[in-house]
């Protein structure tokens, strides 16, 4: 008898959900940057553990939304939790220990209240414990245990891969009986076109973390498989202001050239083939109000402003 099910990975922005997802899957399926709210959609990472196939659902950070895009992302995160067989709440332990009044602490408290109405199997993952003393962690563990929400608590460093096996074992034990939903060699459900867009967006954020505002997006407009086995990819980077376009381009086009080189190198590793990547920058002030962009990102467009 095989087992198969969904495990939603939720938490406040920048808790380390995407890093944990990649570690649990054993392959990069979600982009990771220091910028908050990097993840904009639910991304499924598929792992095999013995007779079980586990579909980990990495979700956008849950916070108090202000814009239409914020509401779409938070809605997607809660939808992912609602549909899951098990839930991992990821918390930045270092942040909560250092600053009990941080935005992350407030967001995590709100998530906890939301989870109390869920009849799910839930575990707490205290992440980023690198260098922390157990004496500092124990009060945090006791505080969360007292909420009466969690079956178990795990102390991990997703970045270093520490404690990951225990989390995976807990999730596996809670997957229901049933046939596998994906081929054994498939590790994500998103298309190659979308994955390519996400990789380029990651490189933009890594290169321009302090300079480029949150509202930018990348779309793969053309994908051409060539007879020699290579692929030609045309992508459009959409920003909201002319000044942002200048930042992405850089002096003499130097910045966009570097972004393209970084993205191309990773795409060639991921796809195992030569990649010809061409990047263009477009200014569209209202892109975050366009339903088509939400559809491309796999998000539901909130009709209310």
C-alpha positions as CSV (number, residue, x, y, z in Angstrom):
1,X,0.0,0.0,0.0
2,X,1.4,3.4,-1.0
3,X,0.8,6.7,0.7
4,X,0.4,10.2,-0.8
5,X,-0.7,13.5,0.5
6,X,-0.1,17.3,0.8
7,X,1.9,19.1,3.4
8,X,1.5,22.9,3.4
9,X,4.5,25.0,4.6
10,X,3.2,28.3,6.0
11,X,4.6,31.2,8.1
12,X,5.3,34.9,8.2
13,X,7.4,36.5,5.4
14,X,11.1,35.5,5.5
15,X,10.7,32.7,8.0
16,X,12.6,30.4,5.7
17,X,9.7,28.4,4.2
18,X,11.2,28.2,0.7
19,X,14.6,27.1,2.0
20,X,12.9,24.4,4.0
21,X,10.9,23.3,1.0
22,X,14.0,23.0,-1.1
23,X,15.7,21.0,1.7
24,X,12.8,18.6,2.1
25,X,12.5,18.0,-1.6
26,X,16.2,17.7,-2.1
27,X,16.2,19.9,-5.2
28,X,15.6,23.6,-5.9
29,X,11.9,24.1,-6.7
30,X,11.4,27.6,-5.1
31,X,13.5,30.7,-5.4
32,X,15.1,32.1,-2.3
33,X,16.2,35.7,-1.6
34,X,16.6,38.0,1.5
35,X,13.7,40.1,0.2
36,X,10.5,39.6,2.1
37,X,7.5,38.3,0.2
38,X,9.7,36.8,-2.5
39,X,7.3,33.8,-2.9
40,X,4.1,35.0,-4.6
41,X,2.3,31.7,-5.4
42,X,1.9,28.2,-4.0
43,X,4.6,26.0,-5.4
44,X,4.5,22.2,-5.1
45,X,7.7,20.3,-4.4
46,X,7.4,16.5,-4.7
47,X,9.5,14.2,-2.6
48,X,9.6,10.4,-2.3
49,X,10.1,8.8,1.1
50,X,9.9,5.0,0.9
51,X,6.3,4.0,0.0
52,X,5.1,7.6,0.4
53,X,5.0,10.5,-2.1
54,X,4.8,13.8,-0.3
55,X,3.7,17.0,-2.0
56,X,5.1,19.9,-0.1
57,X,3.3,23.2,-0.8
58,X,5.5,26.2,-0.3
59,X,3.2,29.2,0.3
60,X,3.6,33.0,0.3
61,X,4.3,34.6,3.6
62,X,1.2,35.4,5.6
63,X,1.0,39.0,6.8
64,X,-1.5,41.9,7.1
65,X,-2.2,42.7,3.4
66,X,-2.4,46.2,2.1
67,X,-2.4,45.9,-1.7
68,X,-4.3,43.7,-4.1
69,X,-1.3,41.5,-4.8
70,X,-0.8,41.1,-1.0
71,X,-4.4,39.9,-0.6
72,X,-4.0,37.4,-3.5
73,X,-0.8,36.0,-2.0
74,X,-2.2,35.7,1.6
75,X,-5.4,34.1,0.2
76,X,-3.3,31.5,-1.7
77,X,-1.3,30.7,1.4
78,X,-4.4,30.0,3.5
79,X,-6.0,28.0,0.6
80,X,-2.9,25.8,0.6
81,X,-3.2,25.1,4.3
82,X,-6.9,24.4,3.9
83,X,-6.3,21.7,1.3
84,X,-3.4,20.0,3.0
85,X,-3.3,16.8,5.0
86,X,-0.6,18.2,7.3
87,X,0.8,21.7,8.0
88,X,4.2,22.9,9.0
89,X,4.3,26.4,10.6
90,X,7.8,27.8,10.1
91,X,9.0,30.4,12.5
92,X,12.2,32.4,12.5
93,X,13.4,31.5,16.0
94,X,16.3,34.0,16.0
95,X,14.0,36.9,15.1
96,X,11.4,36.0,17.7
97,X,14.0,35.6,20.4
98,X,15.8,38.9,19.6
99,X,12.6,40.9,19.0
100,X,9.4,39.8,20.5
101,X,7.6,42.8,19.1
102,X,8.8,42.4,15.5
103,X,6.5,42.3,12.5
104,X,7.2,38.6,12.2
105,X,6.1,38.0,15.8
106,X,2.8,39.9,15.2
107,X,2.2,38.0,11.9
108,X,3.0,34.6,13.6
109,X,0.6,35.4,16.4
110,X,-2.2,36.1,13.8
111,X,-1.3,32.8,12.0
112,X,-1.6,30.9,15.2
113,X,-5.1,32.2,15.8
114,X,-6.1,31.2,12.3
115,X,-4.7,27.7,12.8
116,X,-6.8,27.1,15.9
117,X,-9.9,26.7,13.7
118,X,-8.1,24.1,11.5
119,X,-8.7,20.4,12.3
120,X,-5.3,19.5,10.8
121,X,-2.2,17.8,11.9
122,X,0.2,20.6,12.6
123,X,3.8,20.8,13.6
124,X,6.0,23.8,14.5
125,X,9.3,24.3,12.8
126,X,11.6,26.7,14.7
127,X,14.0,27.7,12.0
128,X,17.3,29.6,11.8
129,X,18.6,28.2,15.1
130,X,22.2,28.5,14.0
131,X,24.3,29.7,16.9
132,X,21.4,29.9,19.3
133,X,21.6,28.5,22.8
134,X,19.2,25.8,23.9
135,X,18.4,27.9,27.0
136,X,17.1,30.6,24.7
137,X,15.1,28.2,22.6
138,X,13.3,26.4,25.5
139,X,11.1,29.3,26.5
140,X,10.1,29.7,22.9
141,X,9.2,26.0,22.6
142,X,7.2,26.2,25.9
143,X,5.4,29.3,24.7
144,X,4.2,27.7,21.5
145,X,3.4,24.3,23.2
146,X,1.0,26.2,25.5
147,X,-1.1,27.3,22.4
148,X,-2.4,23.7,22.1
149,X,-2.1,23.7,18.3
150,X,1.0,21.6,17.6
151,X,1.5,17.8,17.6
152,X,5.3,18.3,17.7
153,X,8.0,21.0,17.6
154,X,11.2,20.7,15.6
155,X,14.4,22.8,15.9
156,X,16.1,23.1,12.5
157,X,18.5,25.1,10.3
158,X,16.9,24.7,6.9
159,X,19.9,26.5,5.3
160,X,22.4,23.9,6.7
161,X,20.0,21.0,6.4
162,X,20.0,20.3,10.2
163,X,17.0,18.6,11.7
164,X,15.3,18.1,8.2
165,X,15.2,14.3,8.5
166,X,13.0,14.5,11.6
167,X,10.6,16.9,10.0
168,X,10.3,14.7,6.9
169,X,9.7,11.6,9.1
170,X,6.8,13.4,10.9
171,X,5.2,14.5,7.6
172,X,5.6,11.0,6.1
173,X,3.8,9.3,9.0
174,X,0.8,11.6,8.5
175,X,0.3,11.0,4.8
176,X,-2.9,9.1,4.0
177,X,-3.0,5.8,2.0
178,X,-3.5,6.3,-1.7
179,X,-1.8,6.2,-5.1
180,X,1.0,8.5,-6.0
181,X,-0.2,11.6,-7.9
182,X,3.0,12.3,-9.9
183,X,5.6,10.3,-11.8
184,X,8.5,9.2,-9.6
185,X,11.0,11.4,-11.3
186,X,9.0,14.7,-11.1
187,X,10.0,17.1,-8.4
188,X,7.7,20.1,-9.0
189,X,4.4,20.9,-10.7
190,X,5.3,24.2,-12.2
191,X,6.1,24.5,-15.9
192,X,9.6,25.0,-17.2
193,X,8.5,28.4,-18.5
194,X,7.3,29.5,-15.1
195,X,10.4,28.1,-13.3
196,X,12.6,30.0,-15.8
197,X,10.7,33.2,-15.0
198,X,11.1,32.6,-11.2
199,X,14.8,32.0,-11.5
200,X,15.3,35.3,-13.4
201,X,13.2,37.1,-10.7
202,X,15.4,35.6,-8.0
203,X,18.5,37.0,-9.7
204,X,17.0,40.4,-10.0
205,X,16.2,40.4,-6.3
206,X,19.6,39.1,-5.3
207,X,21.4,41.8,-7.5
208,X,19.0,44.7,-6.7
209,X,17.8,43.8,-3.2
210,X,18.2,47.3,-1.8
211,X,17.5,49.2,-4.9
212,X,14.4,47.7,-6.7
213,X,11.0,48.1,-5.1
214,X,8.9,45.1,-4.5
215,X,6.6,45.5,-7.5
216,X,8.4,43.9,-10.4
217,X,7.6,40.7,-12.3
218,X,9.1,38.5,-15.0
219,X,7.3,36.7,-17.7
220,X,8.6,34.1,-20.2
221,X,7.1,35.3,-23.5
222,X,8.8,32.8,-25.8
223,X,10.3,29.4,-25.5
224,X,11.9,27.8,-28.5
225,X,13.5,24.4,-28.5
226,X,16.3,24.3,-31.1
227,X,17.4,21.4,-33.3
228,X,20.8,21.3,-31.5
229,X,19.2,20.6,-28.1
230,X,19.5,24.1,-26.8
231,X,16.6,26.4,-25.9
232,X,16.0,30.1,-26.7
233,X,14.1,31.9,-24.0
234,X,12.8,35.5,-24.3
235,X,11.7,37.1,-21.0
236,X,10.1,40.5,-20.2
237,X,10.9,42.1,-16.9
238,X,8.0,44.5,-16.0
239,X,8.5,47.4,-13.6
240,X,6.2,50.3,-12.6
241,X,8.5,53.3,-13.2
242,X,11.0,54.6,-15.7
243,X,13.5,55.0,-12.9
244,X,13.1,51.3,-12.0
245,X,13.8,50.4,-15.6
246,X,17.0,52.4,-15.5
247,X,18.0,50.5,-12.3
248,X,17.4,47.1,-13.9
249,X,19.3,48.1,-17.1
250,X,22.2,49.7,-15.2
251,X,24.9,51.9,-16.8
252,X,25.4,50.8,-20.4
253,X,23.2,47.8,-19.8
254,X,25.7,46.3,-17.3
255,X,23.2,45.3,-14.7
256,X,20.8,43.4,-16.9
257,X,23.7,41.7,-18.6
258,X,24.9,40.4,-15.2
259,X,21.4,39.3,-14.2
260,X,21.1,37.5,-17.5
261,X,24.4,35.7,-17.0
262,X,23.4,34.6,-13.5
263,X,20.0,33.4,-14.6
264,X,21.4,31.6,-17.6
265,X,24.0,29.7,-15.6
266,X,21.4,28.4,-13.2
267,X,18.9,27.5,-15.9
268,X,21.5,25.5,-17.8
269,X,22.2,23.5,-14.6
270,X,18.5,23.0,-13.9
271,X,17.6,22.0,-17.5
272,X,20.8,20.2,-18.4
273,X,21.0,22.0,-21.7
274,X,22.4,25.1,-23.3
275,X,20.2,28.2,-22.7
276,X,20.1,31.3,-24.9
277,X,18.4,33.9,-22.6
278,X,17.2,37.3,-23.8
279,X,15.9,39.8,-21.3
280,X,13.8,42.9,-22.1
281,X,12.5,45.5,-19.7
282,X,9.0,47.0,-19.9
283,X,7.4,49.8,-17.9
284,X,3.8,49.2,-17.0
285,X,2.5,51.2,-14.0
286,X,-0.6,49.1,-13.5
287,X,0.8,45.6,-13.9
288,X,-0.2,44.7,-10.4
289,X,-3.9,45.5,-11.3
290,X,-3.9,43.3,-14.4
291,X,-5.8,40.0,-13.9
292,X,-3.7,38.3,-16.6
293,X,-0.6,38.7,-14.5
294,X,-2.3,37.0,-11.6
295,X,-3.4,34.1,-13.8
296,X,0.2,33.7,-15.0
297,X,1.4,33.5,-11.4
298,X,-1.3,31.0,-10.5
299,X,-3.1,33.5,-8.2
300,X,-6.8,34.4,-7.9
301,X,-7.4,38.0,-8.8
302,X,-9.1,39.8,-5.8
303,X,-11.9,41.8,-7.3
304,X,-12.2,44.3,-4.4
305,X,-9.6,47.1,-4.3
